[in-house]
Amino acid sequence: MVKKEIYRQWLEAKKYDQATIAAQMYRTSRVEEYHGDLDEHYANDRMNSLIESLSYSKSDERNNRPNPSKIPFNGDIHNNIASYGNAIKRYIRFIIETSDGVINVEECSDEKILSQNIVNDIEGQRIGLERDMQAALRLDIQQLEQGIVIIDEGVERSVESGLIDITARDIDGITVVIELKAGRARRDAIGQILSYMGDIAIEEDNGKVRGILIASDFDGKTRAAARMVPNITLLKYSVRFAFSDGHY
């Protein structure tokens, strides 16, 4: 049984809107209905077999492969499977953030506990800031470039390599993968966004895709790597504070 209330609170803390939360709750419950307890799947094999049964590529669609899952539905198999796979990958993130980071106090020194708590706090702040960045950008995606529109229906798109922060389409009809980093981006961020772009290139019929990596700054190795990938754009963000009289 999905830990429904805790999961809902986690989704709310991530600042998803209520429609998205309702959709995620529905999809995880429906997967459990037909595939069994999600926490047991995670304990068995980190949900690898479940994710495999919720995978359906454009190639599968062209070859008329039947629905690989046990979940019955009408309509586009590729889009339906992607939405359920996306929901399960998000639930895996929930499990990792709420369970895998817990420390057994009896087995740890005070110094180790303090150190881990600091790491957890920093990681939580990073994830929170990236979620705030995503929410703000979704409200005004045009600040990136003229004519760009979001095409992922308000949730991270699930691909084989992971979850894409924002998927958009530019004025020329090219799919745009947008990856957000709260702090300074390192070279591995280039590999991450390239993996997402590669997955999209396979899934999309025209194969045209480019990427936008947004961070507070970029180290030298990241800039050097990006120079060799012309279809990746690096953008720096900044935060501005507004103040008003607190007496009103």
N, C-alpha and C positions, 0 to 999 in steps of 0.2 A: 504494500500500500504506500503510495506517495505520501510523504510528510506534507500534506496539503497546506496547512496553515503556515508552517515555517517557510515552505517554498513560496507561497504568496507574499509573505513578508519580505523575503529575499528579493523577489521581483520588484516589489514596491520600493525597496531600498535602492535598487538599481535605476529607479526613476523611469520605468516603463509606464506607458499610459495604460488606462484601465482596459481598453479594448485589446491591447497586446497581451496583458496579463490574463484576461479571460480566455484568449485564444491559446496561450501556452498551457494554462491549466486544463483546458478541454483536451488538447492534443496529448499531453502526458497521461491523462486519465484514460483516453481511448487506446493508447499504446498498451497500457497496463491491462486493459480489458481483454485484449486479444493476444498479447505476448507475455503477460505475467508481470510480477513485481519488479519494478525498476531497480530497487536497491539490491535485490537478489542478482539481477543481471550484472550490476556493477561489481558485486562481491565475487561473482563467478569469473568474469573475464574483462572487467572494466567496460562492459557493454559493447565489446567489439563485434560479437556475433549479431547483436541487435542492430547496431549501426549498419552492418553489412546487409541485413534484410530490409533496411530502409534506405538503400542506395539504388538509384535508377538514373542512368546517364542519358544524354541525348542520343547516343549510339543505341542504347537499349530501346529507346522510343522509336528510332528509325527502323529497328529490326523487329518491332512489335513484340518485345519481350513482355510476358504477363506480369501483373503486379506481384513483386517478390515478397510482400509482407502478408500477414494474416488479416490485415485491416481491410474490410470491404469499403469501397467508395466508388462513386461515379465521376466521370470527367477525366481530365488530364492526369495521367498517372505520374508523369515527371514532376509536375508542380505539387501534387498532393504528397508524394513521397518526400520531396524536398522539405515541405513544411513540417512533416512529422520528424524527419531526421534532424532538422534545425531545432525543434523543441527538445529532442533527446540530448543533443549536444549541449544545449543550454542547461538542462537538468544535470548533466555531468559536471558542468562548471559549478553549479550550486553545491553538489556533493563535495567537490574538491575544496571549495572555499569554506564550507561549514563543517566538514568532517576531517579531511586529510591533514589540515593544519593544526588539529588539536594535539596538545602535548600531554603526555602522561607525567603528572607532577611528581609521582613517587619515583620515577626513573631519571629525573633531571635535577641538576643542581640549580640553585637560585640564579646563578649567573647565566646558565643556559636558558632558563625560562625567561629571564628579563630580555636576553638577546633575541630570542624567538618572538617575544611579544612586540619588540621594537620593529622587527622585520615585518611581522603581520600588520602592524599599524601602518607602516610605510606603504606596503602593498595594498592595503585597503584604501588608503588615501589616493594612490595612483589609479586604482580601478574606478573609484568614485569620480575623480577628475576626468578620466577618459569618458565615463558615462555622461558627465555634464557637458563635455565638449561635443559629444555626439548629439545630445538633445538640442543644444544650441545651434549646431550646424544644420540639423534637420529642419529647424524652424526657418532658416534663411540660407538655403544651399546656394542661392545666387551670389552670395558674397565670394564664393570661390571663383566663379567665372560665369559670364553671361550665357543663358540658354541651357544650363545644365539642370537636369531634373532627377529626382530620386525614383528608383524603380523597384525597391525591395519591400514595399508595403509597410515600412516602419520598423522592420526587424532585421537583424543581421542575417545575411544570406549564408546558407550552409553549403559549403563545397568540400571536396575530399580533404583539403589541407586545413580546414577549420572554419571559423565564422568571420565573414567580412564585415567590418564596422558599418560601412555604408556602400551600397551599390547604386550607381547613377548612370545616366546616359547624357552625353554632351550634345551640343547643337548639331554636330555632324552625324549623330546616330551611333557613336562609338560607346561601348560600355566602359564605365570608369569605376575602378576599384579604389575606394578611399580608406586608408588605414590611419588611425589616430594614435599618437604616443603622447602621454602626459608630460614627459620630460625630454631629455636629449635622446634622439634616435641613434642607435648604433648600427653597425654594418649588417647585423642579422635581420634588421627590419627590412632591408632591401630583399633579402632572400624570402622573407615572409610574404611581402606583397607580390613578389614575382611568382611564388607558389599559387597564391590566389588568382593572379592573372592567368597563369597557365591552366588552372582548372576551368576558369570562365571561357578561355579560348577553345577548350574542348567541348564545353557545354553549348556555347552559342554557335549558331549556324554560320555566321560570317567570320567568326574567329577574331574580330577586331576588338582589342581591349587595350586600355592604358591605365596607369595608376597615379594616384596622388598620395604622397606620404606627408602627413602633417605632424609637426612636433615643435617643441619650444626651441630646439636647436638641433644641429647635426654634427657628429664628430667628423674628423677628416676622412676616415675610411669610408663612412657613409657617403660623403660628398664625392669621393673618388669613384666609388662603385656606381653611383647614380649617373656620373658623366658618361659611362659606357652603356647606359640604358636610356635611349632617347625618349621612350614612351613612359618614363616615370618622372613626375614633377615633385620637387621638394618645396613645401610651403611651411614657413614659420608662423606660429600663432603667438598672440600676446593677450594678456588679460588687463582690462581697464576696470577700475572701480568707480562707481557713482555714489555720491553721498547726498543725504537729504536730512532735514531737521527731524530729529527723533521725538520731538514734543508733539508731533501731529500724527 
